[in-house]
Amino acid sequence: MRQLRLRLPLPPMLERSPELAALAILEAALTASEAALLAAYAELYNGALEGIPRGASVLRANAIIIHARRLAAALATYRDSLDRDALREDRARHRISF
């Protein structure tokens, strides 16, 4: 589980990509949700899900955690692509044409 921390982007980053503010809040919400679900269903820590009936709340909580982790990974990939785009733009801006 990730540490719960709201890491807001710096103003220069927000100027270039304002959506990063909302994404930072979403990431914090995903982390908080995972922590709350793990606290509510201790059996999710060790994966003891055998024998639990289909549709049980613990299985639904597990599905939410799985989807939240996938969304967090997708957000990280998106943020990385923004960084790469910004780096490309900076390089292009600093090239000297002769």
A tleap script that builds the chain and sets N, CA, C and O, in Angstrom:
source leaprc.protein.ff14SB
mol = sequence {
  NMET ARG GLN LEU ARG LEU ARG LEU PRO LEU
  PRO PRO MET LEU GLU ARG SER PRO GLU LEU
  ALA ALA LEU ALA ILE LEU GLU ALA ALA LEU
  THR ALA SER GLU ALA ALA LEU LEU ALA ALA
  TYR ALA GLU LEU TYR ASN GLY ALA LEU GLU
  GLY ILE PRO ARG GLY ALA SER VAL LEU ARG
  ALA ASN ALA ILE ILE ILE HIE ALA ARG ARG
  LEU ALA ALA ALA LEU ALA THR TYR ARG ASP
  SER LEU ASP ARG ASP ALA LEU ARG GLU ASP
  ARG ALA ARG HIE ARG ILE SER CPHE
}
set mol.1.N position { 0.845 -1.177 0.000 }
set mol.1.CA position { 0.000 0.000 0.000 }
set mol.1.C position { 0.888 1.237 0.000 }
set mol.1.O position { 1.915 1.284 0.678 }
set mol.2.N position { 0.480 2.226 -0.763 }
set mol.2.CA position { 1.231 3.473 -0.850 }
set mol.2.C position { 0.975 4.342 0.365 }
set mol.2.O position { -0.064 4.226 1.016 }
set mol.3.N position { 1.923 5.212 0.669 }
set mol.3.CA position { 1.775 6.152 1.774 }
set mol.3.C position { 0.786 7.232 1.362 }
set mol.3.O position { 0.831 7.726 0.235 }
set mol.4.N position { -0.109 7.598 2.277 }
set mol.4.CA position { -1.103 8.621 1.995 }
set mol.4.C position { -0.453 9.992 2.117 }
set mol.4.O position { -0.093 10.439 3.206 }
set mol.5.N position { -0.314 10.644 0.966 }
set mol.5.CA position { 0.310 11.959 0.954 }
set mol.5.C position { -0.196 12.696 -0.280 }
set mol.5.O position { -0.173 12.155 -1.386 }
set mol.6.N position { -0.646 13.917 -0.090 }
set mol.6.CA position { -1.099 14.733 -1.205 }
set mol.6.C position { 0.089 15.514 -1.732 }
set mol.6.O position { 0.599 16.410 -1.060 }
set mol.7.N position { 0.525 15.178 -2.925 }
set mol.7.CA position { 1.669 15.839 -3.550 }
set mol.7.C position { 1.166 16.709 -4.688 }
set mol.7.O position { 1.021 16.252 -5.821 }
set mol.8.N position { 0.905 17.963 -4.371 }
set mol.8.CA position { 0.426 18.870 -5.406 }
set mol.8.C position { 1.588 19.313 -6.282 }
set mol.8.O position { 2.674 19.599 -5.778 }
set mol.9.N position { 1.365 19.371 -7.580 }
set mol.9.CA position { 2.421 19.807 -8.493 }
set mol.9.C position { 2.770 21.283 -8.264 }
set mol.9.O position { 1.950 22.065 -7.783 }
set mol.10.N position { 3.979 21.631 -8.615 }
set mol.10.CA position { 4.433 23.011 -8.499 }
set mol.10.C position { 3.778 23.867 -9.585 }
set mol.10.O position { 3.402 23.353 -10.638 }
set mol.11.N position { 3.642 25.175 -9.330 }
set mol.11.CA position { 2.982 26.051 -10.303 }
set mol.11.C position { 3.509 25.959 -11.737 }
set mol.11.O position { 2.702 25.973 -12.666 }
set mol.12.N position { 4.841 25.864 -11.966 }
set mol.12.CA position { 5.284 25.732 -13.359 }
set mol.12.C position { 4.744 24.471 -14.038 }
set mol.12.O position { 4.456 24.476 -15.234 }
set mol.13.N position { 4.610 23.396 -13.266 }
set mol.13.CA position { 4.065 22.154 -13.817 }
set mol.13.C position { 2.574 22.324 -14.121 }
set mol.13.O position { 2.073 21.828 -15.131 }
set mol.14.N position { 1.876 23.034 -13.230 }
set mol.14.CA position { 0.443 23.254 -13.429 }
set mol.14.C position { 0.178 24.186 -14.609 }
set mol.14.O position { -0.839 24.071 -15.292 }
set mol.15.N position { 1.098 25.097 -14.831 }
set mol.15.CA position { 0.947 25.994 -15.971 }
set mol.15.C position { 0.981 25.199 -17.275 }
set mol.15.O position { 0.205 25.460 -18.195 }
set mol.16.N position { 1.861 24.258 -17.339 }
set mol.16.CA position { 2.011 23.427 -18.535 }
set mol.16.C position { 0.900 22.375 -18.619 }
set mol.16.O position { 0.361 22.123 -19.696 }
set mol.17.N position { 0.562 21.763 -17.480 }
set mol.17.CA position { -0.430 20.672 -17.449 }
set mol.17.C position { -1.348 20.857 -16.238 }
set mol.17.O position { -1.131 20.225 -15.205 }
set mol.18.N position { -2.361 21.704 -16.349 }
set mol.18.CA position { -3.226 21.990 -15.200 }
set mol.18.C position { -3.980 20.782 -14.654 }
set mol.18.O position { -4.396 20.779 -13.495 }
set mol.19.N position { -4.157 19.756 -15.487 }
set mol.19.CA position { -4.876 18.566 -15.032 }
set mol.19.C position { -4.134 17.824 -13.930 }
set mol.19.O position { -4.717 16.982 -13.248 }
set mol.20.N position { -2.856 18.129 -13.751 }
set mol.20.CA position { -2.077 17.450 -12.713 }
set mol.20.C position { -2.621 17.723 -11.306 }
set mol.20.O position { -2.454 16.890 -10.416 }
set mol.21.N position { -3.259 18.858 -11.094 }
set mol.21.CA position { -3.838 19.151 -9.776 }
set mol.21.C position { -4.950 18.158 -9.446 }
set mol.21.O position { -4.972 17.575 -8.362 }
set mol.22.N position { -5.860 17.976 -10.381 }
set mol.22.CA position { -6.962 17.027 -10.160 }
set mol.22.C position { -6.444 15.596 -10.047 }
set mol.22.O position { -6.955 14.808 -9.253 }
set mol.23.N position { -5.435 15.266 -10.837 }
set mol.23.CA position { -4.882 13.912 -10.782 }
set mol.23.C position { -4.206 13.638 -9.443 }
set mol.23.O position { -4.269 12.516 -8.941 }
set mol.24.N position { -3.557 14.651 -8.856 }
set mol.24.CA position { -2.929 14.479 -7.543 }
set mol.24.C position { -3.992 14.198 -6.479 }
set mol.24.O position { -3.790 13.361 -5.599 }
set mol.25.N position { -5.098 14.885 -6.562 }
set mol.25.CA position { -6.193 14.660 -5.608 }
set mol.25.C position { -6.786 13.271 -5.810 }
set mol.25.O position { -7.095 12.578 -4.841 }
set mol.26.N position { -6.945 12.867 -7.055 }
set mol.26.CA position { -7.468 11.531 -7.354 }
set mol.26.C position { -6.541 10.446 -6.811 }
set mol.26.O position { -7.004 9.460 -6.238 }
set mol.27.N position { -5.238 10.625 -6.991 }
set mol.27.CA position { -4.281 9.639 -6.468 }
set mol.27.C position { -4.364 9.536 -4.947 }
set mol.27.O position { -4.299 8.436 -4.398 }
set mol.28.N position { -4.504 10.668 -4.267 }
set mol.28.CA position { -4.637 10.644 -2.804 }
set mol.28.C position { -5.928 9.942 -2.396 }
set mol.28.O position { -5.950 9.194 -1.419 }
set mol.29.N position { -7.004 10.183 -3.146 }
set mol.29.CA position { -8.280 9.522 -2.846 }
set mol.29.C position { -8.179 8.013 -3.061 }
set mol.29.O position { -8.735 7.240 -2.282 }
set mol.30.N position { -7.478 7.591 -4.104 }
set mol.30.CA position { -7.294 6.155 -4.341 }
set mol.30.C position { -6.523 5.505 -3.199 }
set mol.30.O position { -6.870 4.414 -2.746 }
set mol.31.N position { -5.477 6.182 -2.738 }
set mol.31.CA position { -4.677 5.653 -1.633 }
set mol.31.C position { -5.497 5.573 -0.354 }
set mol.31.O position { -5.425 4.583 0.374 }
set mol.32.N position { -6.275 6.617 -0.080 }
set mol.32.CA position { -7.117 6.622 1.124 }
set mol.32.C position { -8.180 5.525 1.048 }
set mol.32.O position { -8.470 4.865 2.046 }
set mol.33.N position { -8.751 5.338 -0.124 }
set mol.33.CA position { -9.766 4.291 -0.291 }
set mol.33.C position { -9.186 2.910 -0.052 }
set mol.33.O position { -9.795 2.072 0.613 }
set mol.34.N position { -8.002 2.682 -0.600 }
set mol.34.CA position { -7.359 1.383 -0.395 }
set mol.34.C position { -7.074 1.152 1.092 }
set mol.34.O position { -7.319 0.061 1.608 }
set mol.35.N position { -6.566 2.156 1.767 }
set mol.35.CA position { -6.262 2.026 3.193 }
set mol.35.C position { -7.527 1.723 3.988 }
set mol.35.O position { -7.515 0.879 4.884 }
set mol.36.N position { -8.601 2.402 3.665 }
set mol.36.CA position { -9.859 2.185 4.386 }
set mol.36.C position { -10.406 0.781 4.141 }
set mol.36.O position { -10.880 0.128 5.071 }
set mol.37.N position { -10.343 0.321 2.904 }
set mol.37.CA position { -10.836 -1.019 2.600 }
set mol.37.C position { -9.987 -2.099 3.259 }
set mol.37.O position { -10.516 -3.101 3.739 }
set mol.38.N position { -8.684 -1.899 3.283 }
set mol.38.CA position { -7.812 -2.873 3.952 }
set mol.38.C position { -8.046 -2.873 5.465 }
set mol.38.O position { -7.941 -3.914 6.113 }
set mol.39.N position { -8.357 -1.717 6.015 }
set mol.39.CA position { -8.666 -1.655 7.445 }
set mol.39.C position { -9.988 -2.358 7.751 }
set mol.39.O position { -10.132 -3.004 8.789 }
set mol.40.N position { -10.937 -2.226 6.850 }
set mol.40.CA position { -12.251 -2.838 7.061 }
set mol.40.C position { -12.221 -4.349 6.838 }
set mol.40.O position { -12.977 -5.088 7.468 }
set mol.41.N position { -11.352 -4.802 5.946 }
set mol.41.CA position { -11.291 -6.227 5.593 }
set mol.41.C position { -9.857 -6.720 5.741 }
set mol.41.O position { -9.107 -6.792 4.767 }
set mol.42.N position { -9.494 -7.054 6.958 }
set mol.42.CA position { -8.122 -7.483 7.254 }
set mol.42.C position { -7.720 -8.714 6.443 }
set mol.42.O position { -6.535 -8.922 6.181 }
set mol.43.N position { -8.683 -9.520 6.052 }
set mol.43.CA position { -8.369 -10.730 5.290 }
set mol.43.C position { -7.773 -10.413 3.917 }
set mol.43.O position { -7.169 -11.281 3.287 }
set mol.44.N position { -7.940 -9.196 3.463 }
set mol.44.CA position { -7.359 -8.811 2.171 }
set mol.44.C position { -5.845 -8.659 2.249 }
set mol.44.O position { -5.158 -8.735 1.230 }
set mol.45.N position { -5.319 -8.442 3.463 }
set mol.45.CA position { -3.864 -8.312 3.624 }
set mol.45.C position { -3.130 -9.577 3.207 }
set mol.45.O position { -2.091 -9.518 2.550 }
set mol.46.N position { -3.679 -10.716 3.594 }
set mol.46.CA position { -2.967 -11.971 3.321 }
set mol.46.C position { -3.609 -12.785 2.198 }
set mol.46.O position { -3.202 -13.920 1.947 }
set mol.47.N position { -4.605 -12.217 1.524 }
set mol.47.CA position { -5.215 -12.893 0.392 }
set mol.47.C position { -6.062 -14.091 0.753 }
set mol.47.O position { -6.255 -14.979 -0.077 }
set mol.48.N position { -6.573 -14.139 1.971 }
set mol.48.CA position { -7.396 -15.268 2.423 }
set mol.48.C position { -8.826 -15.097 1.916 }
set mol.48.O position { -9.737 -14.787 2.684 }
set mol.49.N position { -9.008 -15.302 0.617 }
set mol.49.CA position { -10.322 -15.090 0.016 }
set mol.49.C position { -11.021 -16.385 -0.374 }
set mol.49.O position { -12.132 -16.356 -0.903 }
set mol.50.N position { -10.373 -17.526 -0.115 }
set mol.50.CA position { -10.983 -18.809 -0.473 }
set mol.50.C position { -12.198 -19.071 0.408 }
set mol.50.O position { -12.187 -18.792 1.607 }
set mol.51.N position { -13.226 -19.604 -0.197 }
set mol.51.CA position { -14.428 -19.968 0.546 }
set mol.51.C position { -15.379 -18.815 0.799 }
set mol.51.O position { -16.425 -19.008 1.419 }
set mol.52.N position { -15.051 -17.647 0.348 }
set mol.52.CA position { -15.955 -16.507 0.535 }
set mol.52.C position { -16.979 -16.551 -0.596 }
set mol.52.O position { -16.612 -16.698 -1.762 }
set mol.53.N position { -18.258 -16.423 -0.254 }
set mol.53.CA position { -19.293 -16.530 -1.284 }
set mol.53.C position { -19.210 -15.401 -2.316 }
set mol.53.O position { -18.850 -14.267 -2.001 }
set mol.54.N position { -19.555 -15.750 -3.554 }
set mol.54.CA position { -19.573 -14.758 -4.628 }
set mol.54.C position { -20.485 -13.603 -4.252 }
set mol.54.O position { -21.548 -13.795 -3.661 }
set mol.55.N position { -20.049 -12.403 -4.604 }
set mol.55.CA position { -20.863 -11.223 -4.321 }
set mol.55.C position { -20.680 -10.679 -2.917 }
set mol.55.O position { -21.281 -9.662 -2.572 }
set mol.56.N position { -19.864 -11.332 -2.097 }
set mol.56.CA position { -19.632 -10.852 -0.735 }
set mol.56.C position { -18.905 -9.509 -0.788 }
set mol.56.O position { -18.136 -9.234 -1.709 }
set mol.57.N position { -19.163 -8.700 0.203 }
set mol.57.CA position { -18.587 -7.352 0.215 }
set mol.57.C position { -17.062 -7.374 0.215 }
set mol.57.O position { -16.436 -6.486 -0.365 }
set mol.58.N position { -16.455 -8.368 0.851 }
set mol.58.CA position { -14.997 -8.444 0.874 }
set mol.58.C position { -14.441 -8.664 -0.535 }
set mol.58.O position { -13.390 -8.120 -0.876 }
set mol.59.N position { -15.125 -9.445 -1.344 }
set mol.59.CA position { -14.679 -9.660 -2.721 }
set mol.59.C position { -14.854 -8.398 -3.552 }
set mol.59.O position { -14.026 -8.089 -4.409 }
set mol.60.N position { -15.923 -7.682 -3.298 }
set mol.60.CA position { -16.133 -6.415 -4.012 }
set mol.60.C position { -15.084 -5.391 -3.584 }
set mol.60.O position { -14.598 -4.615 -4.407 }
set mol.61.N position { -14.737 -5.391 -2.307 }
set mol.61.CA position { -13.677 -4.497 -1.826 }
set mol.61.C position { -12.352 -4.843 -2.484 }
set mol.61.O position { -11.588 -3.955 -2.861 }
set mol.62.N position { -12.084 -6.127 -2.622 }
set mol.62.CA position { -10.857 -6.572 -3.288 }
set mol.62.C position { -10.833 -6.097 -4.739 }
set mol.62.O position { -9.793 -5.655 -5.229 }
set mol.63.N position { -11.961 -6.185 -5.424 }
set mol.63.CA position { -12.040 -5.722 -6.814 }
set mol.63.C position { -11.782 -4.218 -6.903 }
set mol.63.O position { -11.111 -3.753 -7.824 }
set mol.64.N position { -12.310 -3.472 -5.957 }
set mol.64.CA position { -12.078 -2.019 -5.947 }
set mol.64.C position { -10.598 -1.722 -5.774 }
set mol.64.O position { -10.054 -0.847 -6.446 }
set mol.65.N position { -9.948 -2.444 -4.880 }
set mol.65.CA position { -8.508 -2.238 -4.661 }
set mol.65.C position { -7.729 -2.549 -5.931 }
set mol.65.O position { -6.825 -1.804 -6.309 }
set mol.66.N position { -8.078 -3.643 -6.585 }
set mol.66.CA position { -7.389 -4.012 -7.830 }
set mol.66.C position { -7.564 -2.918 -8.877 }
set mol.66.O position { -6.592 -2.511 -9.514 }
set mol.67.N position { -8.788 -2.441 -9.060 }
set mol.67.CA position { -9.048 -1.401 -10.060 }
set mol.67.C position { -8.387 -0.078 -9.674 }
set mol.67.O position { -7.904 0.653 -10.539 }
set mol.68.N position { -8.366 0.228 -8.384 }
set mol.68.CA position { -7.717 1.459 -7.930 }
set mol.68.C position { -6.221 1.424 -8.213 }
set mol.68.O position { -5.635 2.428 -8.616 }
set mol.69.N position { -5.610 0.266 -8.001 }
set mol.69.CA position { -4.176 0.133 -8.292 }
set mol.69.C position { -3.902 0.256 -9.792 }
set mol.69.O position { -2.905 0.852 -10.198 }
set mol.70.N position { -4.779 -0.302 -10.599 }
set mol.70.CA position { -4.616 -0.178 -12.054 }
set mol.70.C position { -4.767 1.280 -12.493 }
set mol.70.O position { -4.011 1.769 -13.332 }
set mol.71.N position { -5.751 1.961 -11.915 }
set mol.71.CA position { -5.941 3.371 -12.247 }
set mol.71.C position { -4.734 4.185 -11.797 }
set mol.71.O position { -4.283 5.068 -12.526 }
set mol.72.N position { -4.206 3.904 -10.618 }
set mol.72.CA position { -3.012 4.618 -10.131 }
set mol.72.C position { -1.833 4.388 -11.069 }
set mol.72.O position { -1.063 5.312 -11.333 }
set mol.73.N position { -1.686 3.171 -11.571 }
set mol.73.CA position { -0.606 2.878 -12.518 }
set mol.73.C position { -0.813 3.636 -13.829 }
set mol.73.O position { 0.144 4.152 -14.407 }
set mol.74.N position { -2.049 3.703 -14.294 }
set mol.74.CA position { -2.346 4.448 -15.518 }
set mol.74.C position { -2.077 5.939 -15.329 }
set mol.74.O position { -1.571 6.596 -16.239 }
set mol.75.N position { -2.407 6.472 -14.167 }
set mol.75.CA position { -2.135 7.881 -13.881 }
set mol.75.C position { -0.634 8.150 -13.860 }
set mol.75.O position { -0.178 9.181 -14.354 }
set mol.76.N position { 0.124 7.232 -13.294 }
set mol.76.CA position { 1.581 7.392 -13.256 }
set mol.76.C position { 2.159 7.368 -14.669 }
set mol.76.O position { 3.063 8.140 -14.990 }
set mol.77.N position { 1.637 6.483 -15.503 }
set mol.77.CA position { 2.090 6.408 -16.896 }
set mol.77.C position { 1.751 7.698 -17.633 }
set mol.77.O position { 2.563 8.205 -18.407 }
set mol.78.N position { 0.560 8.226 -17.396 }
set mol.78.CA position { 0.151 9.480 -18.024 }
set mol.78.C position { 1.070 10.622 -17.584 }
set mol.78.O position { 1.519 11.423 -18.404 }
set mol.79.N position { 1.339 10.683 -16.293 }
set mol.79.CA position { 2.226 11.738 -15.767 }
set mol.79.C position { 3.626 11.611 -16.379 }
set mol.79.O position { 4.244 12.619 -16.722 }
set mol.80.N position { 4.118 10.397 -16.515 }
set mol.80.CA position { 5.422 10.187 -17.150 }
set mol.80.C position { 5.412 10.654 -18.603 }
set mol.80.O position { 6.387 11.241 -19.071 }
set mol.81.N position { 4.321 10.398 -19.316 }
set mol.81.CA position { 4.256 10.836 -20.713 }
set mol.81.C position { 4.212 12.354 -20.799 }
set mol.81.O position { 4.767 12.935 -21.732 }
set mol.82.N position { 3.562 13.003 -19.845 }
set mol.82.CA position { 3.576 14.469 -19.809 }
set mol.82.C position { 4.992 14.984 -19.590 }
set mol.82.O position { 5.408 15.963 -20.210 }
set mol.83.N position { 5.730 14.321 -18.705 }
set mol.83.CA position { 7.123 14.716 -18.450 }
set mol.83.C position { 7.970 14.554 -19.709 }
set mol.83.O position { 8.782 15.421 -20.031 }
set mol.84.N position { 7.781 13.446 -20.417 }
set mol.84.CA position { 8.548 13.224 -21.653 }
set mol.84.C position { 8.196 14.262 -22.712 }
set mol.84.O position { 9.072 14.759 -23.420 }
set mol.85.N position { 6.899 14.588 -22.818 }
set mol.85.CA position { 6.474 15.609 -23.780 }
set mol.85.C position { 7.103 16.962 -23.443 }
set mol.85.O position { 7.570 17.677 -24.330 }
set mol.86.N position { 7.110 17.300 -22.167 }
set mol.86.CA position { 7.693 18.576 -21.739 }
set mol.86.C position { 9.185 18.615 -22.028 }
set mol.86.O position { 9.711 19.643 -22.454 }
set mol.87.N position { 9.863 17.510 -21.799 }
set mol.87.CA position { 11.294 17.437 -22.085 }
set mol.87.C position { 11.559 17.617 -23.577 }
set mol.87.O position { 12.483 18.331 -23.966 }
set mol.88.N position { 10.743 16.965 -24.414 }
set mol.88.CA position { 10.886 17.128 -25.862 }
set mol.88.C position { 10.668 18.580 -26.281 }
set mol.88.O position { 11.408 19.110 -27.110 }
set mol.89.N position { 9.658 19.215 -25.710 }
set mol.89.CA position { 9.378 20.616 -26.032 }
set mol.89.C position { 10.534 21.516 -25.612 }
set mol.89.O position { 10.921 22.421 -26.352 }
set mol.90.N position { 11.080 21.268 -24.433 }
set mol.90.CA position { 12.219 22.066 -23.956 }
set mol.90.C position { 13.426 21.891 -24.867 }
set mol.90.O position { 14.105 22.862 -25.199 }
set mol.91.N position { 13.691 20.664 -25.268 }
set mol.91.CA position { 14.820 20.409 -26.165 }
set mol.91.C position { 14.616 21.116 -27.502 }
set mol.91.O position { 15.538 21.727 -28.042 }
set mol.92.N position { 13.396 21.024 -28.025 }
set mol.92.CA position { 13.105 21.667 -29.309 }
set mol.92.C position { 13.235 23.184 -29.204 }
set mol.92.O position { 13.699 23.836 -30.139 }
set mol.93.N position { 12.832 23.735 -28.085 }
set mol.93.CA position { 12.902 25.178 -27.871 }
set mol.93.C position { 14.341 25.661 -27.768 }
set mol.93.O position { 14.653 26.788 -28.154 }
set mol.94.N position { 15.212 24.811 -27.248 }
set mol.94.CA position { 16.599 25.201 -27.038 }
set mol.94.C position { 17.533 24.862 -28.205 }
set mol.94.O position { 18.720 25.186 -28.175 }
set mol.95.N position { 16.990 24.216 -29.215 }
set mol.95.CA position { 17.819 23.919 -30.391 }
set mol.95.C position { 18.115 25.216 -31.138 }
set mol.95.O position { 17.276 26.112 -31.237 }
set mol.96.N position { 19.290 25.281 -31.640 }
set mol.96.CA position { 19.693 26.466 -32.408 }
set mol.96.C position { 19.645 26.095 -33.877 }
set mol.96.O position { 20.296 25.147 -34.316 }
set mol.97.N position { 18.870 26.853 -34.626 }
set mol.97.CA position { 18.768 26.608 -36.070 }
set mol.97.C position { 19.782 27.469 -36.804 }
set mol.97.O position { 19.942 28.652 -36.502 }
set mol.98.N position { 20.459 26.875 -37.760 }
set mol.98.CA position { 21.444 27.631 -38.556 }
set mol.98.C position { 20.981 27.709 -39.976 }
set mol.98.O position { 21.660 28.300 -40.815 }
savepdb mol mol.pdb
quit
